Amino acid sequence: MRVDDSRLTATYILASRKHGTLYLGSALDLIARVWEHKEGVGSKFTAKYGVTRLVWYESFMLLSEARAREYEMKKWRRDWKTNLIERDNPHWTDLYPELVGAVAPKRPDR
């Protein structure tokens, strides 16, 4: 299935907190899917364990590519996934606000 320009097709990792519970998935529309997780309707697992923080994603042109990457990564050990997250997002910051364009202004250092 080919993606249209209004959607971000991706493989993604959610976390409950830094070094917390992880959830790996893929989605045709990443923004909509993460919103579902945050609202508690994305999956029973993420709702039960509070796994709502988008900490890593990789975009693709085709959903089949995103799914293939998801299935490949599900075979990975946890420390490999942690290293992937920390390479790009060392503080495990929730990337969802940036994704939807609602970046909060940064506070000056005190």
N, C-alpha and C positions, 0 to 999 in steps of 0.2 A: 504494500500500500504506500503510495507516494504522499508525502506530507505537503500541505499547503503552507503558504507564508505566514498564516496567522497562528500556527501551532509550533511548539518546540518539542520535537520527538526526541526522547532521551532515555538513557539508562541512568538511574539515580540511587543515591544512598541517603537514607534518613537515619537520624540518631536521636536517642532520648536526651542525651547530654554528652559532653566530652567523655570519650571512652565508655559510653553507655551502650545500651541495646541498639543494634543495627537492623535496618530493613533495607533490602536491595530489591529494586523493581525496575520496570521499564514502562514507558507511557507514550501514547500518541500525542498527548497534550500535557506536557509536564506541569504547567501552571495549574491547570484544572485538577490534575491528579494530586498534586501536593495540597491544594486547597481541600480536597476531599479528606486527605489524611488529617489535616489540621482541624477539620470539623468533626472528626471521629467517624466518618463514613467510608474512608478509604479501604480499610481492612479491619477485621476484628483484632488481629495481632497488634497493629499500630495503635489502635484505640486502647486496648488493654494495657499496653506497656508505655504509653505516652511517647511514642516514637513519631515526632512531628517536625524535627529540625532538619531541613535540607542541607546536608553538609558537602555533597559532591554530586556532580552530574556530568555526563558526556552526551553531546547532541549528535544526532544522526539524520540523514536524509530519509531513510526508510525505517519503518517500524520493525521490519524483519531483521535489520542490522542491530537495532537497539535490543531486541529480544535475544539475538545470538550473543551479544556482549553480556547481557544479564545472565544467561545460562552458563556462559564461560566463567563469569565472576562468582557464581554461586558455588563453584568447585574450589574457589580460593580459600585459603586459611584466613582466619580473622585478622592476623597481624598484617597480611598483605593488603587487606582492605583498609586497615588503619593507616598504614604507610601511604596508601594512595590518597586518603583524605588529608593527612597531615602535610603531604607534599604541596598541595594546592590551597589548603585551608587549615593552617596550623592551629588556629584557635577554635576550630569547629563552629564558626559563625554560621548562623542560619542564612542561607543564600536566597531564600524565597523573597524577602523584601526587595532585594536588588533585581531579582528576576521580574517582578511585577512593576518595578519602577518606583517603589515607595521607600527609597533609601532615606533613613533618618539623618538629619544633619549631625556632623561629628562635633563633639564637645572639645573645646580647647584643653590642652594639658594643663593641669594645675600644679 
